[in-house]
Amino acid sequence: NFTAATLNIPFLGLYGACSTAALGLGLGAMLLDGGFAGTVLTATSSHNSTAERQYRFPTEYGGQRRPYQQWTVTGAGAALLGYDRPGPKITAVTFGRVVDLGSTDPLNMGAAMAPAAADTIRQHFKDTGWDPDAFDLIVTGDLGKIGLELCRQELADSGLNLGDNFTDCGIIIYDLEKQDVHAGGSGCAASALVTYGHLYKQLQRQTIRRLLLVGTGSLHSTTSVQQGESIPCIAHAVRIEV
């Protein structure tokens, strides 16, 4: 908000937790498609120290991390959307609904967000008539190892089997064997960095021609968790094609 005060252009502040990158892409594409803007810049960021202190515990505290915990990514990513340059195109968006199955552990974000991711993925295929095999890559962000497997199992139980083209930004962004991040990465920057950096280069090289980004977000606050409330979650799907 303080940065936006210096830009002197229209500004929309978004809160989708870790789904903010996908939320920004989807809303930006809608603004362009509706003729309400000619160029849209969508950006998000996260910082490990800030997030760990606010939502978990200070890293300096030295508390033992649980195996299912994820590591908040420090970084920022931005995408420029418009009509006047060649590049990958956003061809479909499915905005998710809030899903709350009663999870109360703020350290196990993957398990909390997995049902929302599965719900949006099912809805996207239902809305578009496409199937998983139509995509070179379907990537969530950021369920981590635990959440990804839970999401995969929930989809399989409903008759939707995703294969090797299904993974997660929280897994891609770190080397889980060499870096001690437990279940993988998290934070608003996780899906932004992976999508706007690593995956965008693959789209440019056309090693990936159809990508489905499913940004996942845990919509809790420190106060709500301390009061014993369950954790509502959401996921937004954005189809990107070359």
C-alpha positions in Angstrom: 0.0 0.0 0.0 2.8 2.4 0.8 4.5 1.5 -2.5 1.2 2.0 -4.4 1.0 5.5 -3.0 4.0 6.5 -5.1 2.8 5.0 -8.4 -0.1 7.3 -9.3 -2.0 4.5 -11.1 -5.1 2.5 -10.2 -4.3 -0.1 -7.6 -6.1 -3.2 -6.3 -4.8 -4.8 -3.1 -5.4 -8.5 -3.1 -5.5 -11.0 -0.3 -5.5 -14.6 -1.3 -2.7 -15.7 1.0 -0.5 -18.1 -1.0 -3.0 -18.1 -3.8 -2.4 -14.4 -4.5 -0.2 -15.0 -7.6 -3.0 -17.0 -9.3 -5.6 -14.6 -8.1 -3.7 -11.7 -9.6 -3.3 -13.4 -12.9 -7.0 -14.3 -13.1 -8.3 -10.9 -12.1 -5.8 -9.2 -14.4 -6.9 -11.3 -17.4 -10.5 -10.4 -16.6 -9.7 -6.7 -16.5 -8.0 -7.0 -19.9 -10.8 -9.1 -21.4 -13.5 -6.7 -20.2 -11.7 -3.7 -21.7 -11.1 -2.1 -18.3 -7.3 -2.0 -18.7 -4.8 -2.2 -21.5 -1.8 -3.4 -19.4 -1.9 -5.0 -15.9 1.1 -5.6 -13.6 0.3 -8.2 -11.0 2.9 -8.9 -8.2 3.2 -10.6 -4.8 5.9 -11.3 -2.3 6.7 -13.1 1.0 9.5 -13.1 3.5 10.6 -16.0 5.6 11.4 -14.1 8.8 8.1 -12.1 8.8 5.9 -15.1 8.0 7.6 -17.4 10.5 7.2 -14.9 13.3 3.6 -14.1 12.5 2.2 -17.5 11.6 4.5 -20.0 13.3 7.3 -19.0 15.7 10.5 -17.0 15.4 13.2 -19.0 13.7 15.6 -17.8 16.4 13.5 -19.5 19.0 15.0 -22.8 17.9 11.8 -24.8 18.2 11.8 -28.2 16.5 9.9 -28.1 13.2 7.4 -30.9 12.5 8.0 -33.1 9.5 4.9 -31.9 7.7 5.8 -28.2 8.1 6.9 -26.0 5.1 9.5 -23.3 4.8 8.3 -19.8 3.8 10.0 -18.5 0.6 11.6 -15.1 0.7 11.1 -13.5 -2.7 8.8 -11.6 -5.0 7.4 -12.2 -8.5 5.6 -10.1 -11.0 3.8 -10.7 -14.3 3.0 -8.1 -17.0 -0.3 -8.8 -18.8 -1.3 -7.1 -22.0 -2.2 -7.6 -25.7 0.6 -6.0 -27.6 3.5 -8.5 -27.2 3.8 -12.2 -28.0 4.0 -14.6 -25.2 2.1 -17.3 -23.3 -1.6 -16.5 -23.1 -4.1 -16.9 -20.2 -7.0 -18.8 -21.9 -9.2 -19.8 -18.9 -9.6 -19.0 -15.2 -11.5 -20.9 -12.5 -11.9 -19.0 -9.3 -12.3 -21.3 -6.4 -14.7 -21.3 -3.4 -13.7 -21.3 0.2 -13.4 -24.9 1.6 -13.1 -25.5 5.3 -13.0 -29.1 6.5 -12.2 -28.2 10.1 -8.4 -28.3 10.1 -7.0 -26.3 13.1 -3.2 -26.9 12.8 -1.6 -23.7 11.3 1.6 -25.6 10.9 0.1 -28.2 8.5 -0.9 -25.9 5.7 -0.6 -28.6 3.0 -3.3 -30.8 4.6 -5.6 -27.8 5.2 -5.3 -26.5 1.6 -5.5 -29.9 -0.3 -9.3 -30.1 -0.3 -9.6 -26.6 -1.8 -7.1 -27.5 -4.5 -8.9 -30.7 -5.4 -12.3 -28.9 -5.4 -11.0 -26.2 -7.9 -9.3 -28.7 -10.1 -12.4 -30.8 -10.4 -14.5 -27.7 -11.1 -12.0 -26.5 -13.8 -12.3 -29.7 -15.7 -16.1 -29.7 -15.3 -16.4 -26.1 -16.6 -14.0 -26.5 -19.5 -14.6 -30.1 -20.6 -10.8 -30.6 -20.6 -9.1 -33.5 -19.0 -5.7 -33.8 -17.2 -4.0 -35.4 -20.2 -4.5 -32.1 -22.1 -1.9 -30.4 -20.0 1.9 -30.8 -20.1 1.9 -29.7 -16.4 -0.6 -29.2 -13.6 1.0 -27.4 -10.7 -0.4 -26.4 -7.4 1.1 -23.8 -5.2 1.9 -24.5 -2.5 0.8 -27.8 -1.0 4.2 -29.2 -0.4 4.8 -33.0 -0.2 2.0 -33.8 2.3 -0.7 -31.7 0.7 0.1 -32.8 -2.8 -0.3 -36.4 -2.0 -3.5 -35.7 -0.1 -4.8 -33.7 -3.1 -3.8 -36.5 -5.5 -5.6 -39.1 -3.3 -8.8 -37.0 -3.0 -8.9 -36.5 -6.8 -8.4 -40.2 -7.3 -11.2 -41.1 -4.9 -13.5 -38.9 -7.1 -12.4 -40.7 -10.3 -9.9 -38.1 -11.5 -6.4 -39.7 -11.7 -3.5 -37.2 -12.2 -0.2 -38.7 -13.4 3.4 -37.6 -13.6 2.4 -34.2 -15.0 1.0 -33.2 -11.5 3.3 -31.5 -9.0 3.6 -28.5 -6.7 5.5 -25.2 -6.7 6.5 -25.8 -3.0 8.3 -29.0 -4.1 9.9 -27.5 -7.2 11.4 -24.4 -5.6 13.7 -26.2 -3.2 15.9 -29.3 -3.4 14.2 -31.4 -0.8 17.1 -33.7 -0.5 19.8 -31.1 0.0 17.8 -28.3 1.7 16.2 -28.9 5.1 12.8 -27.4 4.3 10.9 -30.5 5.5 7.7 -30.7 3.4 8.7 -28.0 0.9 8.2 -24.3 0.3 5.3 -22.0 1.1 4.5 -18.3 1.0 3.0 -16.0 -1.6 6.3 -15.9 -3.5 6.6 -19.7 -3.9 4.2 -20.0 -6.8 5.1 -16.6 -8.2 8.8 -17.4 -8.4 8.3 -20.9 -9.9 5.7 -19.7 -12.4 7.2 -16.4 -13.5 10.7 -17.8 -13.6 11.3 -21.5 -14.0 8.0 -22.4 -15.7 7.8 -19.2 -17.9 11.2 -20.1 -19.4 9.8 -23.6 -20.3 6.8 -21.9 -21.9 9.1 -19.7 -23.9 11.1 -22.7 -25.0 7.8 -24.6 -25.6 8.9 -27.6 -23.6 5.6 -26.8 -21.8 2.8 -25.7 -24.1 -0.2 -26.0 -21.7 0.1 -25.2 -18.0 -2.6 -25.2 -15.3 -1.5 -23.2 -12.3 -3.6 -23.9 -9.2 -2.7 -21.3 -6.6 -3.6 -22.4 -3.0 -4.2 -20.2 0.0 -4.8 -20.7 3.7 -7.1 -17.8 4.7 -6.4 -17.8 8.5 -5.0 -15.2 10.7 -2.8 -15.4 13.8 -5.8 -14.2 15.9 -8.3 -16.7 14.4 -5.9 -19.7 15.0 -5.3 -18.6 18.6 -9.0 -18.4 19.2 -9.3 -22.1 18.1 -11.1 -21.4 14.8 -10.7 -23.8 11.9 -8.7 -22.8 8.8 -10.7 -21.8 5.6 -8.8 -22.3 2.4 -9.1 -21.5 -1.3 -7.6 -22.3 -4.7 -7.7 -20.5 -8.1 -6.9 -22.2 -11.4 -5.3 -20.3 -14.3 -4.8 -22.0 -17.7 -1.7 -20.7 -19.6 -1.0 -21.8 -23.2 1.6 -21.1 -25.8 
